[in-house]
């Protein structure tokens, strides 16, 4: 089974310089164009038979553009949403620095921002989501997941069985694509953050 993991296009929050997370911003015109370019690059190379997507607008719009082109169903699951950043959602980065300064050594894995999600809880959500998708999608040869940078990083860490605390930062640009594959006795990474369509 091949899994294409795709980040949404540029959202309005990127221009407003606010913390996004669970704040629900739509794509910008640029983000919509990025999604179309991504689909144009992908349509002759990979044909997902089902798309799993976060229901947040920026991911949903990206997934729908892909779905309209390849002609497959989109399944929305709230567990694919971005990190729950609690009180920071939608707050300007400047204001957040004053009201909720980051601890000197960062939050411990079990700690969270007020009303938010800890690193352990976030990673566990990714583990469960990846296992769920793999389990219910066994009949498909190729599927796509459309999500967010933070969630995608946790899914990739889960796929590689890395610990919650690790030094690997896997960047995902707007509409960046990763390709993973489950084989009988191994897990294959074909590529990370494919962005030649931009």
HELIX and SHEET records of a PDB file:
HELIX    1   1 UNK A   12  UNK A   16  1                                   5    
HELIX    2   2 UNK A   29  UNK A   42  1                                  14    
HELIX    3   3 UNK A   57  UNK A   70  1                                  14    
HELIX    4   4 UNK A   78  UNK A   80  5                                   3    
HELIX    5   5 UNK A   86  UNK A   88  5                                   3    
HELIX    6   6 UNK A   93  UNK A   99  1                                   7    
HELIX    7   7 UNK A  119  UNK A  136  1                                  18    
HELIX    8   8 UNK A  149  UNK A  159  1                                  11    
SHEET    1   A 6 UNK A  73  UNK A  76  0                                        
SHEET    2   A 6 UNK A  50  UNK A  53  1                                        
SHEET    3   A 6 UNK A 142  UNK A 147  1                                        
SHEET    4   A 6 UNK A   2  UNK A   7  1                                        
SHEET    5   A 6 UNK A 177  UNK A 182 -1                                        
SHEET    6   A 6 UNK A 187  UNK A 194 -1                                        
END                                                                             
